[in-house]
Amino acid sequence: MIIHVPSLAELSALRAIERAAGEAFRGLGMAAIADDEPPSPTQLTAFQRAGRALAAYEEPGRAAADEPARPLGYLLWEPVDGCTHIEQVSVHPQHAHRAIGRALIDRAERDGGPAPLTLTTFAEVPWNAPYYTRLGFRVLTDTELTPGLRAIRAHETALGLDRWPRVCMRRDPGRTGSGET
């Protein structure tokens, strides 16, 4: 798998990945999440221009010769309180269970420097907090939340995401977990 910053022309493919990946939430009674709009083209462009958008692609020769390389999954990150905060990571369901999410997260850790990784996620969705725990993340207590994480959580609450339990998580540098992805 190859991971790099996607081109501007590929940003619409990231929105399609997000829509497809979001469909799994319907089966958990979370249709509002499935129906949520992906990051806008303007938002994606800002991440891409800052070098904080990553996309995963098939190795050359693995895709059909007549098909252009298309992203299989993507990750957006931003600096928050000295950490590399994962804003979004999504993998197209057709390419799930191939360690693409893990590879994107590990790459964000390298690109973000020797800083801890943080993210916010649904506590009880199997491919959210339990998955990140297998990747070496741990749930933060309220007293461990930084001002930036508190602001992110307040924004999520304003968006109505707290209808389902959410947590903030952190992975310290070099801790990659041991479970299957």
N, C-alpha and C positions, 0 to 999 in steps of 0.2 A: 504494500500500500504506500502511496505517496501522499504527503500532506504538505500543503503550501497555502499561501494567501490566494483566495480565488480572484479571478479577473472581474472587472466590473460587469462584463457580459454574462458571467455565471451567477450573479446575485439573484436573479429570478429563479434559478434552480434551487437555491437555498430556501426560498419561500415555499416552493413546491415540496421540498423535503419536510419542512416544518408542518405543512398541512397534512401530509401523509402520516407522519409520526404522531401527530395529535389525534388521529382517529382512534387509536388504542384507548384513549381516555373514555370514549363513549361506553365501552364495555364495563367500566367501573362506575357508571352513573355520573360521569363528569363531562356531560355534553358541552357545558359552557367552556371548558378548557379545550375540547376538541374544536369548537367553533371560534375560538379566539384567533384573531388575525396574527399572522407571523410578523416579525419585525418589518417595518416599512422599507421600501427601496432607499429612502433617505437615511434611515438608521443603519441599514446594511452598508451603504456607501461610506458612512462615517467610520464604521469599524474597519472596513476594507482599506480605506485610505490611511488609517492609523496603524495598519499592519496587525490589527487585533481580531481579524476574522481568519479562521483556518478551515480548509475543506480537505476531505480525504477522497482520494481517487484510486481506481484500480491501477495496478502496476502495468507498465506498457506491455502489450502482448496478451493481457488477460481479457481485455474488452474486444469486441468484434472490430475487425480492421476498418470497417466502413462507418463505425460510430465514433464521434468525437468523445474525448474524455469528459465524463459528467461527474459532478460531486456525488458521493455516496452518503456523506454526512458532513456536518459542519459544527463549528464551535465559535462563539463570540466571547471575548474576555475584555476586562478593563481593570485598571489599577484602582483598588479601594483600600485605603488605610494601610498602605505598604504591602498589600497582598495582591495576588493575581486572582481576580474575582471572575468566575465563570458565569457569564450572563445567560448563556443558552448553549446547550449541546443537544443535537438531534441527529439521528441516523434514519435513513429511509428504511421502512419495515422490510423491504425486499432484501436488504443487506444486513439485517439484524443478526446478532449472535456470531459476529466475526471479529470482535474486539476492536471495532472501529471507534466506538466511544472512548474506550480506554486509550487508544493511540492518540486521539485528538486531545484528551486531557493531559496525557504525558507530554505531548508537544507543547501545549499551552504552558505547562510548568517550566519547560526549558526556555521558551520564548519570553516568559514573564520574569525570568531571572531567578535568583535564589530566594524566592519569596514563597510563603505558604499559599496554597490555593484555597479559595473560599467559594461557596455557592449557597443558594437557597433552593429548597425543593420540597416536594410533598413527602411527608413522613411515612405514609402508608401505601404508596404506590410502588409495586415491586421493582419497577425499572427506575425508580427515583432513589430515595434515601437508602433502602436496603442494597441497591446496586452500588451506590457511592461508598457505602460502608465496606463492601468487598474490595473496593479500589483504594482503601486506606484512609478514607475520610472518617471523621468523628463528628457527632452532633455537639454543637456549642451550647453551653448554658447561657442563660440570660446575662449573667455577669461577665461573660467572655465576649459579648457582642461589642464591636467597635461602633463608633458613631456612624460610619458609612454603612455598616450592615443594618444598624437600627433604621437608618433612612430608607434603605432598600426594602426592609420589612414593612415599614409604614406605607410606602408606595404600593406594595403588594396588597396590603390590607385595604387601602383605598380602592384598589381594583377589584376587590371581592374575592381574592384568592384564599382568604382565611376561612372560606366555607368548608375547607378541608384542612386537616392539620398540616402545618408547614414547619420546617426547621432550617436553621443555618448550620452549615457544615464546614469543616476545615481539614485540609491535609497538609502536613508539614513536609518540607522538601525531602525528597528521597524515599518517602513512604508510599509505596505503590500498591500495597495490598497483596492478597494472595488468592483471591477467589476467581472463579470463572466469570467471564463477561459474555 
